[in-house]
Amino acid sequence: MNANFQGTEREVSMLRDVLLSHNIMTERCFTTCITKFRQNTLTDEEKSCIDACMGRYVNFNQRLMSTFFEQQQARMKAIAEEQNAQVPPQQTLIQKT
C-alpha cells in the first residue's frame, strides 16, 4: 500500500511540474505577443507571434525530454551493469557418473 501511495505522490508531483511549465510558457508568450487590449480578438500579428512562441516552446520541450530519456536510459544501463558486476558468478556443480 505504501508503494501505491508513493506512486500517487510522484504522479501528483509530475502533474504539478507539467502545469507549472505550462503556466510559465503561457505567461511568457502572452506578455511577449499580446500588446493591444482594445479589441476582443487577437490581431493576425498576435496570432502569428503566439504560434511561433508556442512552437519554440514545444520544440524545446521535446528536445529536452528526448535528452532526459536518453540520459536516464544510459544511467539505468550503467546501474544494471554495476549491479551485475557485483554479483559473484554462480558455480556449476559437476556430477560424477
C-alpha positions in Angstrom: 0.0 0.0 0.0 2.9 2.3 0.8 4.4 1.9 -2.7 1.0 2.8 -4.2 0.9 6.0 -2.1 4.4 6.9 -3.2 3.4 6.3 -6.9 0.5 8.7 -6.4 2.7 11.3 -4.8 5.1 11.0 -7.7 2.2 11.4 -10.2 0.9 14.4 -8.4 4.4 15.9 -8.4 4.8 15.3 -12.1 1.4 16.8 -12.9 2.3 19.8 -10.8 5.6 20.3 -12.8 3.7 20.0 -16.1 1.1 22.5 -15.1 3.8 24.9 -13.8 5.7 24.6 -17.0 2.5 25.2 -19.0 1.7 28.3 -16.9 5.2 29.8 -17.4 5.0 29.2 -21.1 1.5 30.8 -21.3 2.6 33.8 -19.4 5.8 34.3 -21.3 4.0 34.0 -24.7 1.2 36.3 -23.6 3.5 39.0 -22.3 5.6 38.8 -25.4 2.9 38.7 -28.0 -0.3 40.3 -26.7 0.1 44.1 -27.0 -3.3 45.5 -27.9 -6.1 45.3 -25.4 -8.6 47.5 -27.3 -10.1 44.5 -29.3 -11.8 41.4 -28.1 -10.0 39.3 -30.7 -6.3 38.7 -31.5 -4.7 40.5 -34.4 -3.0 38.5 -37.1 0.3 39.7 -35.8 -0.5 38.5 -32.3 -1.7 35.1 -33.6 1.5 34.7 -35.6 3.6 35.6 -32.6 1.7 33.2 -30.3 2.1 30.3 -32.8 5.8 31.0 -33.1 6.3 31.3 -29.4 4.3 28.1 -28.6 6.1 26.3 -31.4 9.5 27.2 -30.0 8.5 26.1 -26.5 7.1 22.7 -27.8 10.2 22.0 -29.9 12.5 22.9 -26.9 10.4 20.7 -24.6 10.6 17.8 -27.0 14.4 18.1 -27.3 14.7 18.4 -23.5 12.6 15.3 -22.9 14.4 13.3 -25.5 17.7 14.2 -24.0 16.4 13.4 -20.5 15.1 10.0 -21.5 18.4 9.1 -23.3 20.4 10.1 -20.2 18.0 8.2 -17.9 18.3 5.1 -20.1 22.1 5.3 -20.0 22.1 5.8 -16.3 19.8 2.8 -15.7 22.0 0.7 -18.0 25.1 1.7 -16.0 23.4 0.9 -12.7 22.4 -2.5 -14.1 25.9 -3.3 -15.3 27.3 -2.2 -12.0 24.9 -4.4 -10.1 25.7 -7.4 -12.4 29.4 -6.9 -11.8 28.9 -7.0 -8.1 27.0 -10.4 -8.2 29.5 -13.2 -7.9 29.3 -15.8 -10.7 27.4 -18.9 -9.8 29.5 -22.1 -9.7 28.2 -25.0 -11.6 28.1 -28.4 -9.9 29.8 -31.2 -11.8 28.3 -34.6 -11.1 30.5 -37.6 -11.4 28.9 -40.6 -13.1 
